[in-house]
Amino acid sequence: MSDEERIRLETEKLRAEITKLIAETGQVKMSTLLAPFLAAAGVIGATAAIVKLMFP
């Protein structure tokens, strides 16, 4: 394998890794954004269920 082929393969591998990291970063950002809203929705839902049980 020539040096040019090796460099080309390593470059392609790095590009694939970068693409994967960018996708994972997007998922982390989305999870970070949604987590507080989902937690709040859970608390509100649980509170509503408890209130409904206590005051039928």
N, C-alpha and C positions, 0 to 999 in steps of 0.2 A: 504494500500500500504506500503510495507516495505521500509526501508531506501535504500536498494540496488536498488530496482525498481525505486525509486524516483531519485536517483543519475544517474542511467542509462538513464532515460528519459531526465533529465536535460543535460546530456552529449550529447545525440543525438540532442537536441534542439540547444545547443551551436555549435555543428559541422555544423548543417544546416545554422545557422546564419553566421558562419565563411565562409562557402562555398559561400553564397550569397554575402558577403562583398568582397571576392576575385574576384568574377565575376563582381561586380560593379566597383571595382578598375581597372580591365582590360578595361572596357568600358570608364572610365574617362581618362585613359592613352591614349586610341585610339582617343578619342575626342580631347584631348589636342594636340596630334600629328597632327591630320588632320585639325584642325581649321585654322591655318595660311595658309596652302596650299589651302584650299577651298576659303578663303578670297582673296588670291592672284589670284586664277583662276577667281573669280568673277570680280575683278578689271580689269584684263586683258581682259576678255570678254566684259565688259562694255566699256572699252577704244576702243576695236576693233569695237564695234557697232557704237560708236560715230564717229570714224574716217571714217568708211564706209559711214555713213550718210553725213558727210561733204565733202568727196572726192569720189563721185560716180564713 
